């Protein structure tokens, strides 16, 4: 393995071990590690990757690791980065699945998670400020960002907001452009389309588990709650899992580091042991690798295109707005007690004044989440 691949593997494995807080927090961590610290790419290109990744199905932060790996070490780097990022979550979730199957309950790590949640708000805020300076580079783009931010807070689906505002921005900037005489030809992004009709299952085998999760991975947009809805329809309504088992599986995916899609590992193990875990995990993540492999080479062409360059600018501004909206929602849900406010204040100090590494800040937040309830 060459030095670049080793660096990619090390960076994203370490990140996968500490990547709490969902996609917005993961992307904020990546921005600091890959753009600020290691200079693998410019902030502008990182924004393009975020914008395009938001438009395709799958776990956005995992797909961003693949893009970053590709930038540093080519196609092999794409796979190394993605695998390094998800492996810690898969291992931890697999162990939790074994413990759950053996003992019938999940371990209590709630205090640590309550400490991490305010911490990631500070981390996301730092990324919003840094990337926002690049994305909102004109008054018009700032207005686009505010519009997308408002739509997300009003409950409009994130993808609809991104695409709708992106198209409006693309049209506006094209009309504004002085050299607008040529008509831009239609350019279709490569999407892997898998039928969403219900699979007829007599019983669950590892192959059928793989196909179920392959389908879910190929069409999934949104949060863990959207994943819950898909899996409820595919597994609970057919009697393969109870709803409580599914809720526990999603919870396991949410309070382990890395992508929430590691829920698949938990469910696969519950249904068919280690082979079921491997089949479900492979199925749900495989589409993301294929999407990024197809999409990454055309991003520079999109940027070079006049219409899609404007479209990307609008989508990038909207993407930062979406991350900001997630931060606001997270703040409302998290900052409900004195302990959370204290941890946020400490995290802001460590992020903006001390400028500590984000992974160390997360560890400190987790420790404070455990200690503060005992002293306050």
Secondary structure as a PSIPRED ss2 file (coil, helix, strand):
# PSIPRED VFORMAT (PSIPRED V4.0)

   1 X C   1.000  0.000  0.000
   2 X C   1.000  0.000  0.000
   3 X H   0.000  1.000  0.000
   4 X H   0.000  1.000  0.000
   5 X H   0.000  1.000  0.000
   6 X H   0.000  1.000  0.000
   7 X H   0.000  1.000  0.000
   8 X H   0.000  1.000  0.000
   9 X H   0.000  1.000  0.000
  10 X H   0.000  1.000  0.000
  11 X H   0.000  1.000  0.000
  12 X H   0.000  1.000  0.000
  13 X H   0.000  1.000  0.000
  14 X H   0.000  1.000  0.000
  15 X H   0.000  1.000  0.000
  16 X H   0.000  1.000  0.000
  17 X H   0.000  1.000  0.000
  18 X H   0.000  1.000  0.000
  19 X C   1.000  0.000  0.000
  20 X C   1.000  0.000  0.000
  21 X C   1.000  0.000  0.000
  22 X C   1.000  0.000  0.000
  23 X H   0.000  1.000  0.000
  24 X H   0.000  1.000  0.000
  25 X H   0.000  1.000  0.000
  26 X H   0.000  1.000  0.000
  27 X H   0.000  1.000  0.000
  28 X H   0.000  1.000  0.000
  29 X H   0.000  1.000  0.000
  30 X H   0.000  1.000  0.000
  31 X H   0.000  1.000  0.000
  32 X H   0.000  1.000  0.000
  33 X H   0.000  1.000  0.000
  34 X H   0.000  1.000  0.000
  35 X H   0.000  1.000  0.000
  36 X H   0.000  1.000  0.000
  37 X H   0.000  1.000  0.000
  38 X C   1.000  0.000  0.000
  39 X C   1.000  0.000  0.000
  40 X C   1.000  0.000  0.000
  41 X C   1.000  0.000  0.000
  42 X C   1.000  0.000  0.000
  43 X H   0.000  1.000  0.000
  44 X H   0.000  1.000  0.000
  45 X H   0.000  1.000  0.000
  46 X H   0.000  1.000  0.000
  47 X H   0.000  1.000  0.000
  48 X H   0.000  1.000  0.000
  49 X H   0.000  1.000  0.000
  50 X H   0.000  1.000  0.000
  51 X H   0.000  1.000  0.000
  52 X H   0.000  1.000  0.000
  53 X H   0.000  1.000  0.000
  54 X C   1.000  0.000  0.000
  55 X C   1.000  0.000  0.000
  56 X C   1.000  0.000  0.000
  57 X C   1.000  0.000  0.000
  58 X C   1.000  0.000  0.000
  59 X C   1.000  0.000  0.000
  60 X H   0.000  1.000  0.000
  61 X H   0.000  1.000  0.000
  62 X H   0.000  1.000  0.000
  63 X H   0.000  1.000  0.000
  64 X H   0.000  1.000  0.000
  65 X H   0.000  1.000  0.000
  66 X H   0.000  1.000  0.000
  67 X H   0.000  1.000  0.000
  68 X H   0.000  1.000  0.000
  69 X H   0.000  1.000  0.000
  70 X H   0.000  1.000  0.000
  71 X H   0.000  1.000  0.000
  72 X H   0.000  1.000  0.000
  73 X H   0.000  1.000  0.000
  74 X H   0.000  1.000  0.000
  75 X H   0.000  1.000  0.000
  76 X H   0.000  1.000  0.000
  77 X H   0.000  1.000  0.000
  78 X H   0.000  1.000  0.000
  79 X H   0.000  1.000  0.000
  80 X H   0.000  1.000  0.000
  81 X H   0.000  1.000  0.000
  82 X H   0.000  1.000  0.000
  83 X H   0.000  1.000  0.000
  84 X H   0.000  1.000  0.000
  85 X H   0.000  1.000  0.000
  86 X H   0.000  1.000  0.000
  87 X H   0.000  1.000  0.000
  88 X H   0.000  1.000  0.000
  89 X H   0.000  1.000  0.000
  90 X H   0.000  1.000  0.000
  91 X H   0.000  1.000  0.000
  92 X H   0.000  1.000  0.000
  93 X H   0.000  1.000  0.000
  94 X H   0.000  1.000  0.000
  95 X H   0.000  1.000  0.000
  96 X H   0.000  1.000  0.000
  97 X H   0.000  1.000  0.000
  98 X H   0.000  1.000  0.000
  99 X H   0.000  1.000  0.000
 100 X H   0.000  1.000  0.000
 101 X H   0.000  1.000  0.000
 102 X H   0.000  1.000  0.000
 103 X H   0.000  1.000  0.000
 104 X C   1.000  0.000  0.000
 105 X C   1.000  0.000  0.000
 106 X C   1.000  0.000  0.000
 107 X C   1.000  0.000  0.000
 108 X C   1.000  0.000  0.000
 109 X C   1.000  0.000  0.000
 110 X H   0.000  1.000  0.000
 111 X H   0.000  1.000  0.000
 112 X H   0.000  1.000  0.000
 113 X H   0.000  1.000  0.000
 114 X H   0.000  1.000  0.000
 115 X H   0.000  1.000  0.000
 116 X H   0.000  1.000  0.000
 117 X H   0.000  1.000  0.000
 118 X H   0.000  1.000  0.000
 119 X H   0.000  1.000  0.000
 120 X H   0.000  1.000  0.000
 121 X H   0.000  1.000  0.000
 122 X H   0.000  1.000  0.000
 123 X H   0.000  1.000  0.000
 124 X H   0.000  1.000  0.000
 125 X H   0.000  1.000  0.000
 126 X H   0.000  1.000  0.000
 127 X H   0.000  1.000  0.000
 128 X H   0.000  1.000  0.000
 129 X H   0.000  1.000  0.000
 130 X H   0.000  1.000  0.000
 131 X H   0.000  1.000  0.000
 132 X H   0.000  1.000  0.000
 133 X H   0.000  1.000  0.000
 134 X H   0.000  1.000  0.000
 135 X H   0.000  1.000  0.000
 136 X C   1.000  0.000  0.000
 137 X C   1.000  0.000  0.000
 138 X C   1.000  0.000  0.000
 139 X H   0.000  1.000  0.000
 140 X H   0.000  1.000  0.000
 141 X H   0.000  1.000  0.000
 142 X H   0.000  1.000  0.000
 143 X H   0.000  1.000  0.000
 144 X H   0.000  1.000  0.000
 145 X H   0.000  1.000  0.000
 146 X H   0.000  1.000  0.000
 147 X H   0.000  1.000  0.000
 148 X H   0.000  1.000  0.000
 149 X H   0.000  1.000  0.000
 150 X H   0.000  1.000  0.000
 151 X H   0.000  1.000  0.000
 152 X H   0.000  1.000  0.000
 153 X H   0.000  1.000  0.000
 154 X C   1.000  0.000  0.000
 155 X C   1.000  0.000  0.000
 156 X C   1.000  0.000  0.000
 157 X C   1.000  0.000  0.000
 158 X H   0.000  1.000  0.000
 159 X H   0.000  1.000  0.000
 160 X H   0.000  1.000  0.000
 161 X H   0.000  1.000  0.000
 162 X H   0.000  1.000  0.000
 163 X H   0.000  1.000  0.000
 164 X H   0.000  1.000  0.000
 165 X H   0.000  1.000  0.000
 166 X H   0.000  1.000  0.000
 167 X H   0.000  1.000  0.000
 168 X H   0.000  1.000  0.000
 169 X H   0.000  1.000  0.000
 170 X H   0.000  1.000  0.000
 171 X H   0.000  1.000  0.000
 172 X H   0.000  1.000  0.000
 173 X H   0.000  1.000  0.000
 174 X H   0.000  1.000  0.000
 175 X H   0.000  1.000  0.000
 176 X H   0.000  1.000  0.000
 177 X C   1.000  0.000  0.000
 178 X C   1.000  0.000  0.000
 179 X C   1.000  0.000  0.000
 180 X C   1.000  0.000  0.000
 181 X C   1.000  0.000  0.000
 182 X C   1.000  0.000  0.000
 183 X C   1.000  0.000  0.000
 184 X C   1.000  0.000  0.000
 185 X C   1.000  0.000  0.000
 186 X C   1.000  0.000  0.000
 187 X C   1.000  0.000  0.000
 188 X C   1.000  0.000  0.000
 189 X C   1.000  0.000  0.000
 190 X C   1.000  0.000  0.000
 191 X C   1.000  0.000  0.000
 192 X C   1.000  0.000  0.000
 193 X C   1.000  0.000  0.000
 194 X C   1.000  0.000  0.000
 195 X C   1.000  0.000  0.000
 196 X C   1.000  0.000  0.000
 197 X C   1.000  0.000  0.000
 198 X C   1.000  0.000  0.000
 199 X C   1.000  0.000  0.000
 200 X C   1.000  0.000  0.000
 201 X C   1.000  0.000  0.000
 202 X C   1.000  0.000  0.000
 203 X C   1.000  0.000  0.000
 204 X C   1.000  0.000  0.000
 205 X C   1.000  0.000  0.000
 206 X H   0.000  1.000  0.000
 207 X H   0.000  1.000  0.000
 208 X H   0.000  1.000  0.000
 209 X H   0.000  1.000  0.000
 210 X H   0.000  1.000  0.000
 211 X H   0.000  1.000  0.000
 212 X H   0.000  1.000  0.000
 213 X H   0.000  1.000  0.000
 214 X H   0.000  1.000  0.000
 215 X H   0.000  1.000  0.000
 216 X H   0.000  1.000  0.000
 217 X H   0.000  1.000  0.000
 218 X H   0.000  1.000  0.000
 219 X H   0.000  1.000  0.000
 220 X C   1.000  0.000  0.000
 221 X C   1.000  0.000  0.000
 222 X C   1.000  0.000  0.000
 223 X C   1.000  0.000  0.000
 224 X H   0.000  1.000  0.000
 225 X H   0.000  1.000  0.000
 226 X H   0.000  1.000  0.000
 227 X H   0.000  1.000  0.000
 228 X H   0.000  1.000  0.000
 229 X H   0.000  1.000  0.000
 230 X H   0.000  1.000  0.000
 231 X H   0.000  1.000  0.000
 232 X H   0.000  1.000  0.000
 233 X H   0.000  1.000  0.000
 234 X H   0.000  1.000  0.000
 235 X H   0.000  1.000  0.000
 236 X H   0.000  1.000  0.000
 237 X C   1.000  0.000  0.000
 238 X C   1.000  0.000  0.000
 239 X C   1.000  0.000  0.000
 240 X C   1.000  0.000  0.000
 241 X C   1.000  0.000  0.000
 242 X C   1.000  0.000  0.000
 243 X H   0.000  1.000  0.000
 244 X H   0.000  1.000  0.000
 245 X H   0.000  1.000  0.000
 246 X H   0.000  1.000  0.000
 247 X H   0.000  1.000  0.000
 248 X H   0.000  1.000  0.000
 249 X H   0.000  1.000  0.000
 250 X H   0.000  1.000  0.000
 251 X H   0.000  1.000  0.000
 252 X H   0.000  1.000  0.000
 253 X H   0.000  1.000  0.000
 254 X H   0.000  1.000  0.000
 255 X C   1.000  0.000  0.000
 256 X C   1.000  0.000  0.000
 257 X C   1.000  0.000  0.000
 258 X C   1.000  0.000  0.000
 259 X C   1.000  0.000  0.000
 260 X H   0.000  1.000  0.000
 261 X H   0.000  1.000  0.000
 262 X H   0.000  1.000  0.000
 263 X H   0.000  1.000  0.000
 264 X H   0.000  1.000  0.000
 265 X H   0.000  1.000  0.000
 266 X H   0.000  1.000  0.000
 267 X H   0.000  1.000  0.000
 268 X H   0.000  1.000  0.000
 269 X H   0.000  1.000  0.000
 270 X H   0.000  1.000  0.000
 271 X H   0.000  1.000  0.000
 272 X H   0.000  1.000  0.000
 273 X H   0.000  1.000  0.000
 274 X H   0.000  1.000  0.000
 275 X H   0.000  1.000  0.000
 276 X H   0.000  1.000  0.000
 277 X H   0.000  1.000  0.000
 278 X H   0.000  1.000  0.000
 279 X H   0.000  1.000  0.000
 280 X H   0.000  1.000  0.000
 281 X H   0.000  1.000  0.000
 282 X H   0.000  1.000  0.000
 283 X H   0.000  1.000  0.000
 284 X H   0.000  1.000  0.000
 285 X H   0.000  1.000  0.000
 286 X H   0.000  1.000  0.000
 287 X H   0.000  1.000  0.000
 288 X H   0.000  1.000  0.000
 289 X H   0.000  1.000  0.000
 290 X H   0.000  1.000  0.000
 291 X H   0.000  1.000  0.000
 292 X H   0.000  1.000  0.000
 293 X H   0.000  1.000  0.000
 294 X H   0.000  1.000  0.000
 295 X H   0.000  1.000  0.000
 296 X H   0.000  1.000  0.000
 297 X H   0.000  1.000  0.000
 298 X H   0.000  1.000  0.000
 299 X H   0.000  1.000  0.000
 300 X H   0.000  1.000  0.000
 301 X H   0.000  1.000  0.000
 302 X H   0.000  1.000  0.000
 303 X H   0.000  1.000  0.000
 304 X H   0.000  1.000  0.000
 305 X C   1.000  0.000  0.000
 306 X H   0.000  1.000  0.000
 307 X H   0.000  1.000  0.000
 308 X H   0.000  1.000  0.000
 309 X H   0.000  1.000  0.000
 310 X H   0.000  1.000  0.000
 311 X H   0.000  1.000  0.000
 312 X H   0.000  1.000  0.000
 313 X H   0.000  1.000  0.000
 314 X H   0.000  1.000  0.000
 315 X H   0.000  1.000  0.000
 316 X H   0.000  1.000  0.000
 317 X H   0.000  1.000  0.000
 318 X H   0.000  1.000  0.000
 319 X H   0.000  1.000  0.000
 320 X H   0.000  1.000  0.000
 321 X H   0.000  1.000  0.000
 322 X H   0.000  1.000  0.000
 323 X H   0.000  1.000  0.000
 324 X H   0.000  1.000  0.000
 325 X H   0.000  1.000  0.000
 326 X H   0.000  1.000  0.000
 327 X H   0.000  1.000  0.000
 328 X H   0.000  1.000  0.000
 329 X H   0.000  1.000  0.000
 330 X H   0.000  1.000  0.000
 331 X H   0.000  1.000  0.000
 332 X H   0.000  1.000  0.000
 333 X H   0.000  1.000  0.000
 334 X H   0.000  1.000  0.000
 335 X C   1.000  0.000  0.000
 336 X C   1.000  0.000  0.000
 337 X C   1.000  0.000  0.000
 338 X H   0.000  1.000  0.000
 339 X H   0.000  1.000  0.000
 340 X H   0.000  1.000  0.000
 341 X H   0.000  1.000  0.000
 342 X H   0.000  1.000  0.000
 343 X H   0.000  1.000  0.000
 344 X H   0.000  1.000  0.000
 345 X H   0.000  1.000  0.000
 346 X H   0.000  1.000  0.000
 347 X H   0.000  1.000  0.000
 348 X H   0.000  1.000  0.000
 349 X H   0.000  1.000  0.000
 350 X H   0.000  1.000  0.000
 351 X H   0.000  1.000  0.000
 352 X H   0.000  1.000  0.000
 353 X H   0.000  1.000  0.000
 354 X H   0.000  1.000  0.000
 355 X C   1.000  0.000  0.000
 356 X C   1.000  0.000  0.000
 357 X C   1.000  0.000  0.000
 358 X H   0.000  1.000  0.000
 359 X H   0.000  1.000  0.000
 360 X H   0.000  1.000  0.000
 361 X H   0.000  1.000  0.000
 362 X H   0.000  1.000  0.000
 363 X H   0.000  1.000  0.000
 364 X H   0.000  1.000  0.000
 365 X H   0.000  1.000  0.000
 366 X H   0.000  1.000  0.000
 367 X H   0.000  1.000  0.000
 368 X H   0.000  1.000  0.000
 369 X H   0.000  1.000  0.000
 370 X H   0.000  1.000  0.000
 371 X H   0.000  1.000  0.000
 372 X H   0.000  1.000  0.000
 373 X H   0.000  1.000  0.000
 374 X H   0.000  1.000  0.000
 375 X H   0.000  1.000  0.000
 376 X C   1.000  0.000  0.000
